[in-house]
Amino acid sequence: MKFSELSISKLLFKGVQELNFPECTSIQEQSFSPVMSGANVLGIAQTGTGKTLAYLLPMMNLWKFSKEKHPTMLVLVPTRELVQQVEEEARKLAKYTSMRIGGVFGGANINTQRAMVEEGLDLLIATPGRLIDFIDSGNVRLKNIKRLVIDEMDQLMGTGFRPQLIRILDSLPEKRQTLLFSATHTDEVSEFISQYVDQVLKIEATAAGSVSDNIHQFGYEVPNFYTKLNLLTLLLN
């Protein structure tokens, strides 16, 4: 399916066109209508198949302009790199809209991030720990969140973020849409969903844990650790 076949707002579609994607991936196509309908969704798809756009596009398509200072959409990811990646893609999509987008993560100047948050946001992308910092300081209130995305759910469950996620969920309104995206469907993910999310529609675009055709994997045989280290340095450079 082509993006032009989806019911996307004109301003958002202009941003999509500039991304020059030839057509939707499977997870993007299958997620669009359920997210637009307001369903809680668990999307399972390989790394490299466009999960970020699969939730950003319909979620941003549902957005309505508001002068409210605090965000109505929240995306949680496990690392600062993913915050930056999701924020960059969201800004490209929203290029022709008035949507206010920002990302916060640990390891960066919190005062700079606080100033950005204070200006007002519609879409906030965050790592759990830094978001809790802003909740505790009162700089971010989550009472207006209509849509929550937890991206890389399997990574968050596997790296000890569960207590932070629960703390954040307790700060959110009960009436909201929850979108969960993951490369694998682990026991921890299932347990979390059963406790904290109602009536989840599972969309499995590809077999969990399989590898995308877009990713090429290869290896080098090396005799010892020092050769491995030198080779890795060479490849990174």
ZADO-1210 file (C-alpha; in nm, 4 decimals, padded with zeros to 6 digits):
<atoms>
<atom x="00.0000" y="00.0000" z="00.0000" code="MET" pos="1"/>
<atom x="00.1178" y="00.3519" z="-00.0798" code="LYS" pos="2"/>
<atom x="00.1028" y="00.6282" z="00.1825" code="PHE" pos="3"/>
<atom x="-00.1291" y="00.8200" z="-00.0508" code="SER" pos="4"/>
<atom x="-00.3903" y="00.5471" z="00.0055" code="GLU" pos="5"/>
<atom x="-00.4042" y="00.6197" z="00.3783" code="LEU" pos="6"/>
<atom x="-00.6343" y="00.8878" z="00.5164" code="SER" pos="7"/>
<atom x="-00.3573" y="01.1277" z="00.6183" code="ILE" pos="8"/>
<atom x="-00.4058" y="01.5006" z="00.6664" code="SER" pos="9"/>
<atom x="-00.2695" y="01.7156" z="00.3854" code="LYS" pos="10"/>
<atom x="-00.0050" y="01.8906" z="00.5958" code="LEU" pos="11"/>
<atom x="00.1201" y="01.5629" z="00.7444" code="LEU" pos="12"/>
<atom x="00.1220" y="01.3968" z="00.4037" code="PHE" pos="13"/>
<atom x="00.3514" y="01.6699" z="00.2708" code="LYS" pos="14"/>
<atom x="00.6030" y="01.5680" z="00.5384" code="GLY" pos="15"/>
<atom x="00.5607" y="01.2005" z="00.4455" code="VAL" pos="16"/>
<atom x="00.6241" y="01.2766" z="00.0785" code="GLN" pos="17"/>
<atom x="00.9573" y="01.4399" z="00.1600" code="GLU" pos="18"/>
<atom x="01.0736" y="01.1197" z="00.3325" code="LEU" pos="19"/>
<atom x="01.0629" y="00.9548" z="-00.0126" code="ASN" pos="20"/>
<atom x="00.9439" y="00.6160" z="00.1107" code="PHE" pos="21"/>
<atom x="00.8044" y="00.4224" z="-00.1877" code="PRO" pos="22"/>
<atom x="00.5302" y="00.2453" z="00.0064" code="GLU" pos="23"/>
<atom x="00.4227" y="00.1361" z="00.3540" code="CYS" pos="24"/>
<atom x="00.5978" y="-00.1531" z="00.5243" code="THR" pos="25"/>
<atom x="00.3806" y="-00.4314" z="00.6616" code="SER" pos="26"/>
<atom x="00.3771" y="-00.3018" z="01.0197" code="ILE" pos="27"/>
<atom x="00.2995" y="00.0528" z="00.9009" code="GLN" pos="28"/>
<atom x="00.0083" y="-00.0623" z="00.6875" code="GLU" pos="29"/>
<atom x="-00.1380" y="-00.2969" z="00.9481" code="GLN" pos="30"/>
<atom x="-00.1075" y="-00.0497" z="01.2371" code="SER" pos="31"/>
<atom x="-00.2596" y="00.2585" z="01.0754" code="PHE" pos="32"/>
<atom x="-00.6321" y="00.1821" z="01.0953" code="SER" pos="33"/>
<atom x="-00.6291" y="00.0212" z="01.4434" code="PRO" pos="34"/>
<atom x="-00.4366" y="00.3160" z="01.5911" code="VAL" pos="35"/>
<atom x="-00.6668" y="00.5617" z="01.4143" code="MET" pos="36"/>
<atom x="-00.9672" y="00.3781" z="01.5617" code="SER" pos="37"/>
<atom x="-00.8366" y="00.4378" z="01.9144" code="GLY" pos="38"/>
<atom x="-00.7498" y="00.0745" z="01.9923" code="ALA" pos="39"/>
<atom x="-00.4720" y="-00.0267" z="02.2287" code="ASN" pos="40"/>
<atom x="-00.2124" y="-00.1951" z="02.0066" code="VAL" pos="41"/>
<atom x="00.0839" y="-00.4277" z="02.0490" code="LEU" pos="42"/>
<atom x="00.2922" y="-00.4174" z="01.7315" code="GLY" pos="43"/>
<atom x="00.5547" y="-00.6893" z="01.6801" code="ILE" pos="44"/>
<atom x="00.7965" y="-00.6383" z="01.3916" code="ALA" pos="45"/>
<atom x="01.1613" y="-00.6863" z="01.3055" code="GLN" pos="46"/>
<atom x="01.4200" y="-00.4163" z="01.3612" code="THR" pos="47"/>
<atom x="01.4527" y="-00.2139" z="01.0420" code="GLY" pos="48"/>
<atom x="01.0900" y="-00.2416" z="00.9294" code="THR" pos="49"/>
<atom x="00.9741" y="00.1082" z="01.0210" code="GLY" pos="50"/>
<atom x="00.8101" y="00.0627" z="01.3631" code="LYS" pos="51"/>
<atom x="00.8737" y="00.4284" z="01.4501" code="THR" pos="52"/>
<atom x="00.6704" y="00.5560" z="01.1570" code="LEU" pos="53"/>
<atom x="00.4087" y="00.2858" z="01.2262" code="ALA" pos="54"/>
<atom x="00.3055" y="00.4598" z="01.5477" code="TYR" pos="55"/>
<atom x="00.4085" y="00.8194" z="01.4763" code="LEU" pos="56"/>
<atom x="00.2078" y="00.8592" z="01.1572" code="LEU" pos="57"/>
<atom x="-00.1398" y="00.7595" z="01.2842" code="PRO" pos="58"/>
<atom x="-00.0813" y="00.9159" z="01.6262" code="MET" pos="59"/>
<atom x="00.0236" y="01.2482" z="01.4758" code="MET" pos="60"/>
<atom x="-00.2659" y="01.2223" z="01.2305" code="ASN" pos="61"/>
<atom x="-00.5056" y="01.2143" z="01.5279" code="LEU" pos="62"/>
<atom x="-00.3462" y="01.5223" z="01.6880" code="TRP" pos="63"/>
<atom x="-00.5558" y="01.8367" z="01.7228" code="LYS" pos="64"/>
<atom x="-00.4132" y="02.1844" z="01.7796" code="PHE" pos="65"/>
<atom x="-00.4168" y="02.3008" z="02.1398" code="SER" pos="66"/>
<atom x="-00.2726" y="02.5953" z="02.3307" code="LYS" pos="67"/>
<atom x="-00.2259" y="02.3665" z="02.6322" code="GLU" pos="68"/>
<atom x="00.1318" y="02.3782" z="02.7610" code="LYS" pos="69"/>
<atom x="00.1615" y="02.0140" z="02.8657" code="HIS" pos="70"/>
<atom x="00.1872" y="01.7305" z="02.6096" code="PRO" pos="71"/>
<atom x="-00.1012" y="01.5178" z="02.4832" code="THR" pos="72"/>
<atom x="00.1260" y="01.2500" z="02.3297" code="MET" pos="73"/>
<atom x="00.4104" y="01.0664" z="02.5036" code="LEU" pos="74"/>
<atom x="00.6680" y="00.8256" z="02.3592" code="VAL" pos="75"/>
<atom x="00.8911" y="00.6289" z="02.5971" code="LEU" pos="76"/>
<atom x="01.2138" y="00.4686" z="02.4712" code="VAL" pos="77"/>
<atom x="01.5087" y="00.3090" z="02.6557" code="PRO" pos="78"/>
<atom x="01.8033" y="00.5203" z="02.5302" code="THR" pos="79"/>
<atom x="01.9029" y="00.8769" z="02.4448" code="ARG" pos="80"/>
<atom x="01.9905" y="00.7636" z="02.0910" code="GLU" pos="81"/>
<atom x="01.6347" y="00.6435" z="02.0384" code="LEU" pos="82"/>
<atom x="01.4944" y="00.9679" z="02.1807" code="VAL" pos="83"/>
<atom x="01.6985" y="01.1599" z="01.9246" code="GLN" pos="84"/>
<atom x="01.6029" y="00.9224" z="01.6433" code="GLN" pos="85"/>
<atom x="01.2283" y="00.9368" z="01.7158" code="VAL" pos="86"/>
<atom x="01.2388" y="01.3143" z="01.7649" code="GLU" pos="87"/>
<atom x="01.4145" y="01.3632" z="01.4318" code="GLU" pos="88"/>
<atom x="01.1618" y="01.1496" z="01.2460" code="GLU" pos="89"/>
<atom x="00.8687" y="01.3199" z="01.4176" code="ALA" pos="90"/>
<atom x="01.0006" y="01.6652" z="01.3253" code="ARG" pos="91"/>
<atom x="01.0302" y="01.5609" z="00.9617" code="LYS" pos="92"/>
<atom x="00.6709" y="01.4376" z="00.9595" code="LEU" pos="93"/>
<atom x="00.5427" y="01.7502" z="01.1355" code="ALA" pos="94"/>
<atom x="00.7405" y="01.9924" z="00.9184" code="LYS" pos="95"/>
<atom x="00.4302" y="02.1613" z="00.7738" code="TYR" pos="96"/>
<atom x="00.2229" y="02.1541" z="01.0933" code="THR" pos="97"/>
<atom x="00.2362" y="02.3630" z="01.4108" code="SER" pos="98"/>
<atom x="00.3019" y="02.0591" z="01.6305" code="MET" pos="99"/>
<atom x="00.5509" y="02.1203" z="01.9133" code="ARG" pos="100"/>
<atom x="00.7933" y="01.8318" z="01.9576" code="ILE" pos="101"/>
<atom x="01.0710" y="01.7738" z="02.2092" code="GLY" pos="102"/>
<atom x="01.2875" y="01.5013" z="02.3549" code="GLY" pos="103"/>
<atom x="01.4386" y="01.4609" z="02.7032" code="VAL" pos="104"/>
<atom x="01.6971" y="01.2092" z="02.8232" code="PHE" pos="105"/>
<atom x="01.9630" y="01.1648" z="03.0882" code="GLY" pos="106"/>
<atom x="02.3260" y="01.2563" z="03.0365" code="GLY" pos="107"/>
<atom x="02.2400" y="01.5974" z="02.8926" code="ALA" pos="108"/>
<atom x="02.1926" y="01.9426" z="03.0452" code="ASN" pos="109"/>
<atom x="01.8623" y="01.9256" z="03.2320" code="ILE" pos="110"/>
<atom x="01.8294" y="02.3059" z="03.2429" code="ASN" pos="111"/>
<atom x="01.8361" y="02.3268" z="02.8630" code="THR" pos="112"/>
<atom x="01.5734" y="02.0543" z="02.8440" code="GLN" pos="113"/>
<atom x="01.3665" y="02.2246" z="03.1143" code="ARG" pos="114"/>
<atom x="01.3624" y="02.5502" z="02.9159" code="ALA" pos="115"/>
<atom x="01.2420" y="02.3604" z="02.6082" code="MET" pos="116"/>
<atom x="00.9677" y="02.1836" z="02.8056" code="VAL" pos="117"/>
<atom x="00.8560" y="02.5108" z="02.9664" code="GLU" pos="118"/>
<atom x="00.7803" y="02.6541" z="02.6215" code="GLU" pos="119"/>
<atom x="00.5101" y="02.3906" z="02.5766" code="GLY" pos="120"/>
<atom x="00.4918" y="02.0592" z="02.3897" code="LEU" pos="121"/>
<atom x="00.2370" y="01.8495" z="02.2049" code="ASP" pos="122"/>
<atom x="00.4576" y="01.5425" z="02.1612" code="LEU" pos="123"/>
<atom x="00.7177" y="01.4472" z="02.4219" code="LEU" pos="124"/>
<atom x="00.9741" y="01.1724" z="02.3613" code="ILE" pos="125"/>
<atom x="01.1594" y="01.0620" z="02.6733" code="ALA" pos="126"/>
<atom x="01.3639" y="00.8028" z="02.8553" code="THR" pos="127"/>
<atom x="01.1800" y="00.6899" z="03.1713" code="PRO" pos="128"/>
<atom x="01.4376" y="00.8162" z="03.4224" code="GLY" pos="129"/>
<atom x="01.4596" y="01.1685" z="03.2849" code="ARG" pos="130"/>
<atom x="01.0824" y="01.1918" z="03.2520" code="LEU" pos="131"/>
<atom x="01.0460" y="01.1073" z="03.6209" code="ILE" pos="132"/>
<atom x="01.2924" y="01.3893" z="03.6980" code="ASP" pos="133"/>
<atom x="01.0571" y="01.6312" z="03.5224" code="PHE" pos="134"/>
<atom x="00.7471" y="01.4842" z="03.6864" code="ILE" pos="135"/>
<atom x="00.9045" y="01.5218" z="04.0320" code="ASP" pos="136"/>
<atom x="01.0058" y="01.8825" z="03.9623" code="SER" pos="137"/>
<atom x="00.6589" y="01.9697" z="03.8327" code="GLY" pos="138"/>
<atom x="00.7891" y="02.0787" z="03.4923" code="ASN" pos="139"/>
<atom x="00.5851" y="01.8117" z="03.3144" code="VAL" pos="140"/>
<atom x="00.2291" y="01.7115" z="03.3992" code="ARG" pos="141"/>
<atom x="00.0868" y="01.4084" z="03.2250" code="LEU" pos="142"/>
<atom x="-00.2817" y="01.4714" z="03.2988" code="LYS" pos="143"/>
<atom x="-00.3471" y="01.5627" z="02.9330" code="ASN" pos="144"/>
<atom x="-00.1855" y="01.2561" z="02.7746" code="ILE" pos="145"/>
<atom x="-00.4272" y="01.0997" z="02.5279" code="LYS" pos="146"/>
<atom x="-00.1794" y="00.8608" z="02.3641" code="ARG" pos="147"/>
<atom x="00.1105" y="00.6740" z="02.5187" code="LEU" pos="148"/>
<atom x="00.3697" y="00.4833" z="02.3147" code="VAL" pos="149"/>
<atom x="00.6164" y="00.2443" z="02.4757" code="ILE" pos="150"/>
<atom x="00.8723" y="00.1661" z="02.2064" code="ASP" pos="151"/>
<atom x="01.1290" y="-00.1171" z="02.2246" code="GLU" pos="152"/>
<atom x="00.9114" y="-00.2745" z="02.4926" code="MET" pos="153"/>
<atom x="01.1239" y="-00.5884" z="02.5121" code="ASP" pos="154"/>
<atom x="01.4368" y="-00.3829" z="02.5819" code="GLN" pos="155"/>
<atom x="01.2656" y="-00.1782" z="02.8520" code="LEU" pos="156"/>
<atom x="01.1410" y="-00.4916" z="03.0255" code="MET" pos="157"/>
<atom x="01.4798" y="-00.6593" z="02.9994" code="GLY" pos="158"/>
<atom x="01.6867" y="-00.3724" z="03.1396" code="THR" pos="159"/>
<atom x="01.5071" y="-00.3008" z="03.4654" code="GLY" pos="160"/>
<atom x="01.2858" y="-00.0096" z="03.3641" code="PHE" pos="161"/>
<atom x="00.9677" y="-00.1737" z="03.4915" code="ARG" pos="162"/>
<atom x="00.9499" y="00.0221" z="03.8254" code="PRO" pos="163"/>
<atom x="00.9954" y="00.3495" z="03.6366" code="GLN" pos="164"/>
<atom x="00.7292" y="00.2550" z="03.3811" code="LEU" pos="165"/>
<atom x="00.4836" y="00.1749" z="03.6600" code="ILE" pos="166"/>
<atom x="00.5584" y="00.5094" z="03.8253" code="ARG" pos="167"/>
<atom x="00.4906" y="00.6888" z="03.4953" code="ILE" pos="168"/>
<atom x="00.1708" y="00.4918" z="03.4300" code="LEU" pos="169"/>
<atom x="00.0445" y="00.5980" z="03.7730" code="ASP" pos="170"/>
<atom x="00.0854" y="00.9620" z="03.6632" code="SER" pos="171"/>
<atom x="-00.1176" y="00.9146" z="03.3440" code="LEU" pos="172"/>
<atom x="-00.4939" y="00.9445" z="03.3024" code="PRO" pos="173"/>
<atom x="-00.6717" y="00.6086" z="03.3023" code="GLU" pos="174"/>
<atom x="-00.8569" y="00.7002" z="02.9855" code="LYS" pos="175"/>
<atom x="-00.5885" y="00.6967" z="02.7184" code="ARG" pos="176"/>
<atom x="-00.4716" y="00.4998" z="02.4164" code="GLN" pos="177"/>
<atom x="-00.1664" y="00.2796" z="02.4722" code="THR" pos="178"/>
<atom x="00.0576" y="00.1666" z="02.1859" code="LEU" pos="179"/>
<atom x="00.3313" y="-00.0885" z="02.2508" code="LEU" pos="180"/>
<atom x="00.5957" y="-00.1752" z="01.9915" code="PHE" pos="181"/>
<atom x="00.8608" y="-00.4436" z="02.0154" code="SER" pos="182"/>
<atom x="01.0845" y="-00.6697" z="01.8074" code="ALA" pos="183"/>
<atom x="01.0005" y="-00.9686" z="02.0283" code="THR" pos="184"/>
<atom x="00.7062" y="-01.0739" z="02.2437" code="HIS" pos="185"/>
<atom x="00.8648" y="-01.1881" z="02.5689" code="THR" pos="186"/>
<atom x="00.7021" y="-01.3260" z="02.8838" code="ASP" pos="187"/>
<atom x="00.7830" y="-00.9972" z="03.0591" code="GLU" pos="188"/>
<atom x="00.5994" y="-00.8015" z="02.7901" code="VAL" pos="189"/>
<atom x="00.2946" y="-01.0288" z="02.8174" code="SER" pos="190"/>
<atom x="00.2881" y="-00.9988" z="03.1955" code="GLU" pos="191"/>
<atom x="00.3160" y="-00.6204" z="03.1848" code="PHE" pos="192"/>
<atom x="00.0341" y="-00.5912" z="02.9309" code="ILE" pos="193"/>
<atom x="-00.1977" y="-00.8190" z="03.1288" code="SER" pos="194"/>
<atom x="-00.1529" y="-00.6007" z="03.4378" code="GLN" pos="195"/>
<atom x="-00.1555" y="-00.2501" z="03.2929" code="TYR" pos="196"/>
<atom x="-00.3243" y="-00.2396" z="02.9503" code="VAL" pos="197"/>
<atom x="-00.6804" y="-00.3463" z="02.8653" code="ASP" pos="198"/>
<atom x="-00.8001" y="-00.5131" z="02.5454" code="GLN" pos="199"/>
<atom x="-00.4821" y="-00.5041" z="02.3427" code="VAL" pos="200"/>
<atom x="-00.4938" y="-00.5777" z="01.9701" code="LEU" pos="201"/>
<atom x="-00.1820" y="-00.7703" z="01.8692" code="LYS" pos="202"/>
<atom x="-00.0363" y="-00.7007" z="01.5258" code="ILE" pos="203"/>
<atom x="00.2478" y="-00.9328" z="01.4326" code="GLU" pos="204"/>
<atom x="00.3803" y="-00.8135" z="01.0984" code="ALA" pos="205"/>
<atom x="00.6651" y="-01.0641" z="01.0991" code="THR" pos="206"/>
<atom x="00.7660" y="-01.3601" z="01.3117" code="ALA" pos="207"/>
<atom x="00.8952" y="-01.2366" z="01.6456" code="ALA" pos="208"/>
<atom x="01.2720" y="-01.2345" z="01.6638" code="GLY" pos="209"/>
<atom x="01.3289" y="-01.2802" z="01.2913" code="SER" pos="210"/>
<atom x="01.5637" y="-01.0572" z="01.0935" code="VAL" pos="211"/>
<atom x="01.4594" y="-00.8004" z="00.8347" code="SER" pos="212"/>
<atom x="01.5599" y="-00.8524" z="00.4731" code="ASP" pos="213"/>
<atom x="01.6853" y="-00.4923" z="00.4871" code="ASN" pos="214"/>
<atom x="01.9565" y="-00.5835" z="00.7383" code="ILE" pos="215"/>
<atom x="02.2701" y="-00.7565" z="00.6115" code="HIS" pos="216"/>
<atom x="02.4640" y="-00.9559" z="00.8702" code="GLN" pos="217"/>
<atom x="02.8181" y="-01.0820" z="00.8358" code="PHE" pos="218"/>
<atom x="03.1060" y="-01.1704" z="01.0650" code="GLY" pos="219"/>
<atom x="03.4842" y="-01.1706" z="01.0809" code="TYR" pos="220"/>
<atom x="03.6860" y="-01.4585" z="01.2204" code="GLU" pos="221"/>
<atom x="03.9732" y="-01.3257" z="01.4316" code="VAL" pos="222"/>
<atom x="04.2346" y="-01.5176" z="01.6327" code="PRO" pos="223"/>
<atom x="04.2177" y="-01.3321" z="01.9655" code="ASN" pos="224"/>
<atom x="04.0741" y="-01.0451" z="02.1665" code="PHE" pos="225"/>
<atom x="04.3393" y="-00.7913" z="02.0654" code="TYR" pos="226"/>
<atom x="04.2832" y="-00.8521" z="01.6964" code="THR" pos="227"/>
<atom x="03.9103" y="-00.8212" z="01.7586" code="LYS" pos="228"/>
<atom x="03.9617" y="-00.4884" z="01.9349" code="LEU" pos="229"/>
<atom x="04.1846" y="-00.3505" z="01.6585" code="ASN" pos="230"/>
<atom x="03.9408" y="-00.4653" z="01.3888" code="LEU" pos="231"/>
<atom x="03.6468" y="-00.3105" z="01.5705" code="LEU" pos="232"/>
<atom x="03.8344" y="00.0197" z="01.6014" code="THR" pos="233"/>
<atom x="03.9173" y="00.0105" z="01.2298" code="LEU" pos="234"/>
<atom x="03.5563" y="-00.0602" z="01.1308" code="LEU" pos="235"/>
<atom x="03.4185" y="00.2151" z="01.3544" code="LEU" pos="236"/>
<atom x="03.6678" y="00.4658" z="01.2137" code="ASN" pos="237"/>
</atoms>
